Amino acid sequence: MKKKIKTALISVSDKKNLKPLLNILKKNKIKIISSGGTYKEIKRLKFKCLEVSKFTNSPEILEGRVKTLHPKIHAGILNKREKKSHSKDLKDHGFENIDLVIVNFYPFENTLKKTKNHKKIIENIDVGGPTMVRSAAKNYNDVTVITSSDQYEELIKELKKFKGSTSLSFREKLSRTAFTETAYYDSVISGYFNKKTNTNFPKKKILHGNLKEELRYGENPHQQSAIYSSSSNTNLKQIHGKQLSYNNYNDIFSALTISRSLPKGKGTVIVKHANPCGVSTKNDYLESYKSALSCDPISAFGGIVSCNFKIKRNLAIELNKLFLEVIIANGFDSDAIKILKTKKNLRLIDGTNYTSEERLKFVSFNQDIMIQSEDLNLFSTKHFKIVSKRKPTAKQLKDLIFAFNVCRYVKSNAIVLASNETTVGIGSGQPSRLDSCQIAINKMKKFNLQNHNLVAASDAFFPFVDGIEKLVQSGVRAIVQPFGSIRDKEIINFANETDTVLLFSKTRHFRH
């Protein structure tokens, strides 16, 4: 069902690309109503336009807060053209139809990026715009609604095709988009107020996201997938390689989370299936990578490397020796890019500007969503208590804190063996903590990484002595674990009997 457009109302914050649109409206003799800055822009472009205040015979008031909130506007949009009583109401009040609504909202989201001034932010909450859009979208049977300059070209084609009219299917599609726009806009505002009032878990939670890209598939080829971001982008810049997959993104975010927990400008993280398989914070960047790789070079094959620094030529040569899916860094120098680009499928990601402002983690199960605060607090000595008779050396303490930090990003049950701020064995994802200990030890022995400065970290307490006993037998001289077991005293006694350093963390760090 085609509907002829005779009157259009235009009120836009984004005033680009108006001229082609105004040309097609003029060609089809469509009357234009507008207000404020949009009215001035249309007049500047030398097109005829009737100001809203003259159309309604009501002036703009309250510094422009009230201008389109008028019965003549909304009756013109909302009336059902085929309903006689609606036509009579319009005639009795001297109102007329508005057939096309072109509106985009005050730039609330952009305002949040530019200022923290609450008054300015509040003034950029649009009221009239979303109200008109909702009215037009509800009455899509008779009214066409445009909410973005990106839709102008499609509207122009439609008006050309149907000689000043639009089809029902076109109006219905635009209605769907319009309701998405108003819902998104309100969700950003809701999120702002929740953040301002430190309300992480309101009675009703509204999530919003911009489509970053549709992915080739999900975890497996038969699953559909896409990635959304609550900002305009994820601040990750892909500079080379194949399109990223669902699994790539999952590993990238895991790797970046660990990288950002390490000292600024230091650290190499290697991730496979969202688990770290090697981490090192050695000062020399090449040694840092080689040390992280030596923890588990077999698992690193086909993995992701995240460098908390800029990659240069000598490291690029080394990285190119191994098959990797993704390399992330705080930039690449020109020589490094040339070397790494010789592998056409290798994804290179510049994560220099990546930050995680949202400190909440979301996990969904069909229609249910669980939300929790992220485990991001940086560790220092104050987070730990020495409970053994033997006290750690400064070097041991540093290694213990390093190992415990890595441990919280390993799938539970998690055990991390470390030395010289480098992982030498990682046991992950086992139902039994004892099995995780054995896996970490086996990894260390497999790659000949035993030494005399070995420390171990556990993401939760040892429920029995057998776990800590296995670690000590493998050469571990210092252990850190959270407190809380009914057998904590037995663990402490065993540490003292074996002259082992034992630290208790004040917090547990499961990662499921």
Buried (B, 14 or more C-beta within 10 A) or exposed (E): EBBEBBBBBBBBBEBEEBEEBBEBBEEBEBBBBBBBEBBBBBEEEEBEBBBBBEBBEBEBEEEEEBBBBBEBBBBBBBBEBEEEEBBEBBEEEEBBBBBBBBBBBBBBBEBBEEEEEEEEBEBBBBEBBBBBBBBBBBBBBBBBBBBBBEBBEEBBEBBEEBEBBBBEEBBEBBBEBBBEBBEBBBBBBBBBEBEEEEEEEEEEBBEBEBEBEEBEBBEEEEEEBEBEBBBEEBBBBEEBBBEBBBBBBBBBBBBBBBBBBBEEEBBBBBBBBBBBBBBBBBEEBBBBBBBBBBBBBEBBEEBBBBBBBBBBBEBBBBBBEBEBBBBBBBBBBEBBBEBBBEBEEBBBBBBBEBEBEEEEBEEEEEEEEEEEEEBEEEBEEEBBEBBBEBEBEEBBBBBBBBBBBBBBBBBBBBBBBBBBBBBBBBBBBBEEBBBBBBBBBEBBBEBEBBEEBBBBBBBBBBBEBEBBBBBBEBBBBBBBBBBBBEBBEBBBEBBBEBEBBBBBBEBBBEBE
